[in-house]
Amino acid sequence: MSYLPGCIGLDTATATVESEEIEELQQAVVEELGISMEELRHFIDEELEKMDCKQLAELETWVIRKKSEVAHVDQLFDDASRAVTNCESLVKERRDNREGE
């Protein structure tokens, strides 16, 4: 963007206005809450960290529960497979006994 020497550019003027507005908002927050912006940022960061840790702990618990469920289902499949194999053996044995009679 071109500008005349000694004059500020439109981008600079806009940034200055935005910066002033931000400072006014920050001052209003400080007055309203009674804490500095730095303290507010620190508080928000701590709360986000707690939330992340809580969500992570909940996710970990869910994963552990799902792994347990998968292990249980695997055991059921193993048991069912053994039962089918035993049943096949019994049927074969029974058929062999009938053919021998």
C-alpha positions in Angstrom: 0.0 0.0 0.0 1.4 3.4 -0.9 1.3 6.3 1.5 2.7 9.8 1.6 6.0 10.4 3.4 5.3 11.5 7.0 1.7 10.1 7.0 0.7 6.8 8.4 -0.8 4.2 6.1 -4.3 2.9 6.4 -3.1 -0.4 7.7 -1.2 1.3 10.4 -4.1 3.5 11.4 -6.4 0.5 11.5 -4.0 -1.5 13.6 -3.7 1.5 16.0 -7.5 1.8 16.3 -7.7 -2.0 16.9 -4.9 -1.9 19.4 -6.6 0.9 21.3 -9.9 -1.0 21.2 -8.2 -4.1 22.6 -6.6 -2.0 25.3 -10.0 -0.5 26.3 -11.5 -4.0 26.4 -8.7 -5.3 28.5 -9.1 -2.4 30.9 -12.8 -3.0 31.1 -12.2 -6.7 31.9 -9.7 -5.8 34.6 -12.1 -3.4 36.2 -15.1 -5.8 35.9 -13.3 -8.9 37.2 -10.8 -7.3 39.4 -7.9 -9.3 38.0 -5.2 -8.5 35.5 -5.2 -9.8 32.0 -2.2 -11.9 32.8 -4.0 -13.5 35.8 -7.1 -14.1 33.6 -4.9 -15.8 30.9 -3.2 -17.9 33.6 -6.6 -18.9 35.1 -8.0 -19.8 31.7 -4.9 -21.9 30.8 -5.2 -23.7 34.1 -8.8 -24.5 33.5 -8.1 -25.7 30.0 -5.3 -27.9 31.3 -7.6 -29.4 33.9 -10.3 -30.0 31.3 -7.8 -31.6 29.0 -6.5 -33.8 31.8 -10.1 -34.7 32.9 -11.1 -35.6 29.3 -7.9 -37.6 28.9 -8.6 -39.5 32.1 -12.2 -40.2 30.9 -10.8 -41.4 27.5 -8.3 -43.6 29.3 -11.0 -45.2 31.4 -13.1 -45.7 28.3 -10.2 -47.4 26.5 -9.5 -49.7 29.4 -13.2 -50.7 29.6 -13.3 -51.3 25.9 -10.1 -53.4 26.0 -11.7 -55.4 28.8 -14.9 -55.9 26.7 -12.8 -57.0 23.8 -10.9 -59.5 25.9 -14.2 -60.9 27.2 -15.7 -61.2 23.7 -12.4 -63.0 22.6 -12.8 -65.4 25.5 -16.4 -66.1 24.5 -15.4 -66.8 20.9 -12.6 -69.1 22.2 -15.1 -70.9 24.4 -17.6 -71.2 21.6 -15.0 -72.5 19.2 -13.9 -75.2 21.8 -17.5 -76.1 22.3 -18.1 -76.5 18.6 -15.0 -78.7 18.3 -16.1 -80.8 21.2 -19.6 -81.1 19.7 -18.1 -82.2 16.4 -16.0 -84.8 18.1 -19.0 -86.2 20.0 -21.1 -86.3 16.8 -18.3 -88.1 15.0 -17.8 -90.5 17.9 -21.5 -91.2 18.0 -21.7 -91.7 14.2 -18.6 -94.1 14.4 -20.3 -96.1 17.2 -23.5 -96.4 15.1 -21.7 -97.5 12.0 -19.8 -100.2 14.1 -23.1 -101.7 15.3 
